[in-house]
Amino acid sequence: MTIQDTPKFKLLDLVRLLDSGSGVDPEKLKEIAKEKGITNPSLQINKMMRRGILYAHLDRIHLS
């Protein structure tokens, strides 16, 4: 297992894939993450928001 196989990096790649410049709907992100097999996406999103990797603006998730 490499670092790219961790839930954090899988979710980060998913946000990059889904973000068309206006952010990603958090519910849609969680739903797709679960479909992709990312464990506990809500926890991963919260951790990345606390660390400043992701941020919320106008009810959308954005990359920093």
Phi and psi in degrees as a GROMACS rama.xvg file:
@    title "Ramachandran Plot"
@    xaxis  label "Phi"
@    yaxis  label "Psi"
@TYPE xy
-104.386  173.088  THR-2
-64.1243  -28.9158  ILE-3
-70.1532  -13.7747  GLN-4
-91.6351  -0.275785  ASP-5
-78.5508  154.606  THR-6
-56.7092  -36.23  PRO-7
-60.1629  -49.524  LYS-8
-72.8879  -33.0169  PHE-9
-63.6803  -42.1194  LYS-10
-67.5187  -40.3173  LEU-11
-60.6592  -43.9425  LEU-12
-62.9289  -38.7712  ASP-13
-65.5666  -41.4338  LEU-14
-62.3398  -43.6733  VAL-15
-60.0334  -40.5206  ARG-16
-67.2368  -42.6353  LEU-17
-83.4156  -21.1921  LEU-18
-77.1395  116.143  ASP-19
-98.5764  15.9799  SER-20
108.348  -18.9984  GLY-21
-110.561  16.2225  SER-22
86.9185  -177.942  GLY-23
-126.787  137.012  VAL-24
-64.6378  126.468  ASP-25
-61.2709  -37.9937  PRO-26
-67.9157  -40.4368  GLU-27
-64.7423  -40.6409  LYS-28
-60.9316  -46.0864  LEU-29
-63.0857  -41.6449  LYS-30
-63.6491  -47.1895  GLU-31
-68.1273  -36.7238  ILE-32
-61.455  -42.3295  ALA-33
-63.5918  -40.0163  LYS-34
-62.6417  -34.1964  GLU-35
-81.8089  -3.2266  LYS-36
86.6128  17.126  GLY-37
-80.4836  121.003  ILE-38
-74.9131  134.998  THR-39
47.0802  63.8441  ASN-40
-60.9466  -31.9045  PRO-41
-61.8615  -42.6502  SER-42
-63.9205  -43.415  LEU-43
-62.9313  -42.3978  GLN-44
-62.9856  -46.0283  ILE-45
-61.3083  -42.3038  ASN-46
-63.2104  -42.3588  LYS-47
-71.2742  -29.102  MET-48
-70.2732  -41.4188  MET-49
-62.8042  -33.6667  ARG-50
-86.0586  -4.5974  ARG-51
84.2892  11.4132  GLY-52
-78.7464  -38.4221  ILE-53
-120.009  156.288  LEU-54
-144.971  159.049  TYR-55
-107.504  134.948  ALA-56
-149.71  125.015  HIS-57
54.2312  46.2454  LEU-58
60.8608  28.6482  ASP-59
-130.416  152.83  ARG-60
-98.1833  131.627  ILE-61
-127.339  153.007  HIS-62
-82.1947  143.837  LEU-63
